[in-house]
């Protein structure tokens, strides 16, 4: 693993004891509607090989098992990958402990490459060079990030939005993030020269969660854990407000989760 990536992982908070289990329990699942769409866009048949970059605990990797012949998760963080490897899972899913810039996979051997909540972690030039190398002609690259959560409990959704906004502001104020850091955009794909076509779309999934899961979701982000470790209080970031709102969700209710999706076709 290159030194820059290793340093970022060490600062992420994702290596902490117990973090992987917390992450796997509370994070949103991969939206099934998106995975089904990708299989159709890749040719309509059953993909032979899907590769999930930045696969974490396997949340975005395991759902491919019933859609593809073989699924490979690529995850350089040992703690996250080891959790994925020990979690119950289908036999056609396996994991590699390497960076997304050097997967070691054969050229033109992959039908679909995904990056769930992970593209912003990667050096785009190195990533897209490797994606272009391993994708077959006509193969798809798909990155997707959640960006909005709505529940029937309006106050809970509002409090969650406030936490996300305050987290970003405080991380910049404390020097934990670069002022120039930004989420992915369509231009990242269009300017890479790795794809014949690129486009952006929005999809949503529906899951269920109660107030406990809402709090767990907020604390499942390494950016939140490291912010609290840097001295921000729960009140500073709005977690106290979120905990109060979460009391209004003692039983599971539907969550509508919106995702921004970036597609590239080789």
N, C-alpha and C positions, 0 to 999 in steps of 0.2 A: 504494500500500500504506500502511496506517495505521502510525503511528510505533510503537505498542506491538508490533505483529506484526513490524515490521522489527527492533526491538531484540531480540526473542526469537530471531529467526532468526540474528542476528549472534552471539548467545551460545551457539547450539546446537552449533557445531562442524561442522554439515552443509555449510558453504560452503568448507571447507578443500580445498586442491588434492589431487586424487586420492581424496577421500572418497567421491564419488558412485560411482566404479568399484568401490571396495572394498565399499560398501553393496550394490550390485547383484549382486556376485559371491557374497556370503556370506549375505545375509538369506534367511529363508524365503520361499517363493513363496505367492501367494494360494491358499487351500485350494479346490480345484476342486469338492469336494462342497458347499461353501457357495455358490459362484457358481451352481451348477446349481439349488440349492434356491431362491435368490433369484429366478431366472428363472421358476420354477414358481409361487412365491408372488405374483409380479407379474402373473400371468395365464396362465402356461403356454405362451404363444407366444414368439416371438423379440422381445425388447425393441427398441424403435426407438432409444432413447437411454439410455445409462448414463453417469453422471458420477461420477468418482472424485476426492474431495477430499483434498488433501494427497498427491498422487500420486507424489511423490519421483522416482525414476528410472524409473517406469513398471512396477515389479514387480507392483503390484496393479491396474494398468490394462490392460496388454497381454493378460492371459488372457481378458478379456471379448470380444476381437475375434471369436472364433468363435461367441459366444453372442448378440451384439447387432448391430444394423445399424450403429450409430455409437457410438463411445466417446470421451469427453473426459476428460482428466486436468487437474485444476486444481492448480497448484503455484507458489507465489510465490517459492521459492528458486531463483534463476537457475541456479546450478551444477547442482542436481539436475534441473531441468527441461531444461536444455540437454543433459545426458547422455541423458535420455529421448528427446528429439527426434532425436538422432543415432544412437540404438540401432536396429538393424534391427527393423522392426515392420510390422504390417499397415497397409494404406492407410486403413482405417476408424477408426484411432486418431489423435487429435491432442491437443495440450496448450495450455492457456491460462496465461499468466503473470499471475495476479491472486489476490486473497485469496478464501477461501471465503465471505466475507460479501457479496461483490459480484461474481458470476460474469458478469453481463451476459447470461445466457441468458433465453430467453423464458419468461414465466409458464406453468406447467402443461405444460411441454414435455418433462419428464424422467420416465422410467419407474422408474429405480432410481438412488439416490445412495448411494455407499459412502464410508467413511472408514476406511482400514486403518492401524492404529497411529498415528492422527493426531488423533482426537477430543480427546484431552487437551491438544493444542496450541491449541485454538480457544476463543474466547469463546462460550459456549453460546447466550446470548441472540441474538447477532448471527448465529451459524451457523444456528440452527433457524428464524429468521425467513426466511433466504434459502432454506433447504431447503424450507420450506413454500411459498414462492413459486414455486419452479421445478418441484416435483413435481406430476404430474397427480393427480387424485382416484383413490385406490386405489394410487398409487405407493408404493414402499418406500424407507425409509432404513435403512442397515445400517452400523454401526460394529463393528469387530472388532480385538481385540488378542491376541497370543499370551501365554500365561501359564505354560506348563509344557513342558518338553522331556524326553523319556525316550529313552535309547538302550540297546541290549543291554549296553553297558559301564557298569555301575552306578556305578563311581567317577567316570567322566566326567560323568554326569548330576548326581551329587551335587556335584561341584566346580563345575559350571556354576551350579547353584542357589546355592551359597555366594557366587560372584562377584556374582550379581544382588542378593543380600541385602546384602553388604558395600558394593556400589556405592551403594545407597540410603542406608545408614547414613552413609557418609563424605560424600556430597553434602550431607546435612542438617547434619553436623558442620561442614563447611567453608563453609556458607552459600550453597551453589550451588543449592539448592532451597528453596522455602517449606515450612515445617513443615505447612502446611494443604494442600499439593498432594496429589492423590489420583487414582487411575485412574478411568475412567468407571464409572458405575453406571446401573441401569435408571431410577432416579429422574430422571436428567438428561433422559431422553426423556419420561417420564410427566409431569413438571412443566413441560415446555416449551409445552404446549398446541398443539403443531404436528401431533400425531398422534391419530387416533381410537383406536388401540390400540398398545400397546408391550409387548414381551416380551424376555426374556433366555434364551439357550440356550448350549450348549457343543458345539463340533464339534472334530474332529481331522483332521489330514492326515498322510500318511506321505511323507517324503522320504529321501534318502540323503545321508550326509556322513561324512567322515573326521575325524581329529583336527585337521588343518589348518583345515577349515571350522569346526570348533567354536571354535577360537581366533579365526578371522576373524569369526565371528558375534558373539562377545563384544566385539570391537573395532569392530564395525560400528555401534555405538550412539554417537551424539554425546554422550550423557551419560557414557559411559566415556572418550571422548577428552578431553573438557573436564575430567573429574575428574583424569586423569593430568597434564594441563597445569597444573592447580591445585596440584600437588605431591604427590599420592598416588602411592605406588610400586606396582609390580606385586604385591609381596608384601603390601602393605597391603590390596589389593582381592582378593587370592586368585588373580591370574592365574598366578603361579608354580605354584600347586597345580593349576590347570586345565591348564597346559602339560604337567605331569608326567602327569596322567591322560590327556591327549590322545595320548600315546605309545602307549597301549593300543588306539588306533583307527587303525592305519596304512592300513587299507583302508576304503572306504565301507561303512557299515552303516545299517540303517533308523533313522530318527528319527521318533518319534511326537510330534507337536507339537499341543498343545491350545490352542484359541482360545475366549475369551469373546466372545459375539456379542450385540449389542443391536439389536433390530429395531423400527422404527416404521412404521405404515401410515397414510397420509394419508386 
